[in-house]
């Protein structure tokens, strides 16, 4: 089971209400060391020339799926390296990434067990959707992914929005940062909170001088399966200009492990309890693949990690669909 902060029921209550929770990464043995090594490897990867073999070999495809796998650059915003299988991972990243993936997968799996018990469900109810994702697969990819980000800081004096406000799609995500920039919505006071800053983090958290922050996020799939008992955490990235405290680094780096459900049959009756209540007729799923549920959730969201022009087309399409639904209801 997950040690440390998750022994405290108040932490689960906070996560359920807010959809996000700062963690002390050092509470989980081996994670600080593993993520530190992976940061060093990925930072050197991002520093390679754009025409280097390592970047061109693993170049992402163009279009709406560009951020699903491989190396992808959005000019003046961010660079992304997305890994879903070992054989599509740059060679000098493989050892460090595999260790981070496997340790993070085990941690989030144990947290989901605690969430299941908190919802008065069977502790293993999430296992069919998590077990295939816990270890980095060789070549048969699952929906789960590890993303490494390098965000461009602004050249001027004003902060820069590098990722608009959005919600993750899967079960849980772990965001590990090397410097502040992640913001999340405080649902109690409806205000954006810089969750990686010292005054927000738990006491004694190592966050500077090479230290790391960690933030747990609830995704839309968990929000659906918990019938809203756990809210999906709304968040975004805002980068400050380079500062002496950060060594005048022109970039902010982060690593995100996004745990998405494997394509196992889903039975919503298994997620009903005295706390979650019953699924409505339109929500009920009995034997349909979790992949189909995830795709429906995905289709209802625009992708924050693709080119701005594609992003805007997705937003416009969803606005039109929402307007059409309103007209149908009022007809």
N, C-alpha and C positions, 0 to 999 in steps of 0.2 A: 504494500500500500504506500501511497505517497506520504513521506514524512513531513515534518515541519509545519508550515502554516495550515495545511489541510487537516491537521488534528483539531482545528478550531472550527466549530459549526458556524461561527460568525463569518468566517471567510467564505463559506459556501453561500450563506445568506447574502453577503455583499456581491458575490459573483452572479447570483441569480437575479438580483435587483438591478445591477449596473451593466452586466454583460462583459465586464472586464475586472481584472484583479492584479495588482502588482505582486510579484513574487520575489523572494530572496533566492537568487539562483544558487548561492552557496549552500542552501539547505538541502540540496539534492546532489549527493556525492558524484563527483566526476564531471558535472555539467559545466562548471566555470572553466576548467582546464580544456575540456573538449571544444567548447565554443570559442575560447581564446585562440586555439590552434586553427580552427576553421576561419575565424576572422582574418588571421594573418594570411592564410592561403587564398581566400577569396579577394582580399584587397590587392594582393599581388596579381591575381587573375585580371581584375578590373583595370589595373595599371598597364596591362599589355597593350600594344598598338592594336587599332581596330582591325587591321589586316593580318594579325597574327594567326598562325595555324590553329591555336587553341580556341580562338573566338570564331573563326570562319567554319571550323569543323563542326562546332555545336551551335551554329547560327539558328535562331528561331525562325519559323515560317512567317510569312507576311499575313496580315489580315486580323480578324477578330480573335483567332487562337494563338496570336504571337507570343503571349505570355504563358502559354501552357507548358512549354518545354524549351530549353535551350537559352542561348544568349540573345538579349534583346535590348536595344537602346532607344530611348525616347529623348531626342535632343532637348537640352536645357531643362530637363526634368529628372531623369533617373536612368540607370542601367540595371538590368535584371538578369540574373542567372537562375533558371528554374530547373531543378533536378527531380526526376520521377523514377529513374532506374539507374543502376550502377553503370551499365554499358553506354549510357548517354551522359556521363559525367566526365568532365575534363580529368585527365589522368592524375595531375598533381593535386586534385581536390578529393580524390576518391577515398583515401584512408580516413581523412579527417571528417568528411561528410558522412561516411557510413557510420562512424562512431557517434556523431551528433544525432543522426536520424534514429539509430537504434535506442539510444538512451532517452531521447525525447519521446519517441513512440511509446516506450515502456512507462514513462512518467504520465503522459496524457491518458494512456489506457487505465492506469491506476486511479487517476482523478475521475474518469468516467464511472468507475466502479463506485466511488464515493458519491458521485452525483446520482447514480441509480438508487443507491440506498437512501439518499436524502429525499428522493421522490417516491419512496416506498415501492420501488420496483425490484425485480430480481437483480442481484449485483452483476450478473453476467449478461444482462439484456443487450448491451452494446457489443458484446464480443464478436458476433458474426460480421460486424461492419468494421471492426478495429483490428482483429487478429491478422488479416492479410496485409495490413498496412504498417504494423509495428516495426518490421525490419525492412531495410532498403532492398527492394527486389532487384534481381540481376537484370532481367529484361522484360518480364510481364508486369507492366506498370499498373498501379492502382490509381484511384483519383487523388490520393494523398501526394503532397509535394513539399519540397524544401526550396525556399526562394532566398537568394542573397541579393540585397539591394545596395546600390550606391546612389545616393541622392545628391543632386547638385545644389550647393548653397547659393544664395543670391549674391550678385556682385555688388549691389547697392546696399544701403543701410536698413532696408525694410525686410522683414521675414518673407519667406516664399512658400506658397502652398505647393507641395510636391505630390500630394495624394489627397484628392477631395474626400469629403466625409462619405463613408460607406460602411457596409457591414460585410463580414466574411460569410461564405456560403456553407461551410462544412459543419463539423461537430465542435471542435476546439482548435484554436491556433495559439502558438507560443511565439511572441515577438521578443527577440533578444537584440538590444541596442548597445552601441558603443558610445553614443552621445545623445542628448535629448532631442526630441522632435516629434514623438508620438503624442497625439492628443486624443482624448476620449470624452464622450458626453456623460456628464454627471446627471443621471436621470432624476435625482432628487431636486436639484436646483436648476436644471436645464442650462448648464454652463459647460463650456469646453475646458477640460482640465489637462495640463501638460504632465501626463502620468509618469514620465521618466525623470522629472525634476526632483531634487532632493526633498523638498517639503511635502511631496505627495507620497514618496516611497516609504515602505516600512522602516522602522528604526534599525540602525546598524547595517543598512544595505550598502554594499560596496558599489559605487556608481562612477567613480572618477579614478584618475591615475591608472588607466588600463582596466578599471573595473567595468562590469556589465550590468545592464538593467534587464529585467524580464517581466513581460506582461502577458497574462492569460486572457484570451478573448473567446466569448461564446459566439458560435456561428448560427446561421439561419436554420440548418438542419436540426441542431440540438434544440433550438427554440420551438420548432415544429413538433418534434418528438416529445418534448416536455410540456406541450400545449401551453407555451408561454410562461411556464414557471421559471424558466431561465431565458432572459432576454438576450437577443443578439446585440453585441456591443458595437455601438456606432463609434467610428474612429477615423482619423486622418493623419497626415504627416505635414508639419510646417517646419521648415528649416530656417534657423537664424543665420545671419551672415557669419563668416569665419571670425573666430575670436582667439585671443592669446590663450585663454583657458583650454581651448581645444587644439592648441598648436597651430592656429590659423589654417587648419585643414579645410580645403574648399569643398569637402564632401561629408555627408553623414552616412554611416553604414548601419545596416540591420540585417538580421537573419530571421526568417519566418518559417516555422514548421506548421503547415496547414493540414490538419487531420480531417480528411473527407471520407465518407462512408464507402466501403467496398461494396461491390454489386451483389449483395446477398439478398434473398427474399426478406421482405419486411412485413411484419404483422403488427399493425397499430394496436391491436388488443393487448399485446405484451407491454405496451407503454401506458396502459390505463391503470390508475390506482385511486385511492381515496384522495390523494393530493392533486393528481393531474386531471381527474375526471374522465369523461368519455369523449371520444372523438365524434364529431358530427358525421352525418352520412356522407357528405361531400369530401370529408377529410380522410375517411377510413380507407386503409390499404391492407389487403389480406393476400399476401403472396407475391405482390408486385416487387420488382427489383428496386433496391434502394437507389440504384443508378437512375431510374426513371424519376423518382422523387427529387433527387439532386438536380436533374436536368430541368425539371419544372421550376425549382427554386432559382437555378441559374438563369433561365429565360426571363425571369421577372426582375433581373438586375442588370445594370450596365457594368462593364469591366473597367476598373480604375487603373489597370496596368497595361493598357493598350494606347495606341496613338490618339491624341486629342480629337482628331477628325472622326475616327471610328467611334470613339467614346460618345461624341456628340450625336452621331447618327443613332446609336443605341438609345440614348436618352430621348430623342425625338420620337423614335418608334414606340417606346414605352409610354410616353405622354399621349400619343395618339390612341394606343390601345386602352389606356385608362379612360380617356374621353369617350371612346366607343362603348366601354362598359357602363359608364354613367348614363349614356343615352339609352342603352338597352334596358337598364333598370327603371328609368323614368318613363319609358314608352308605355 
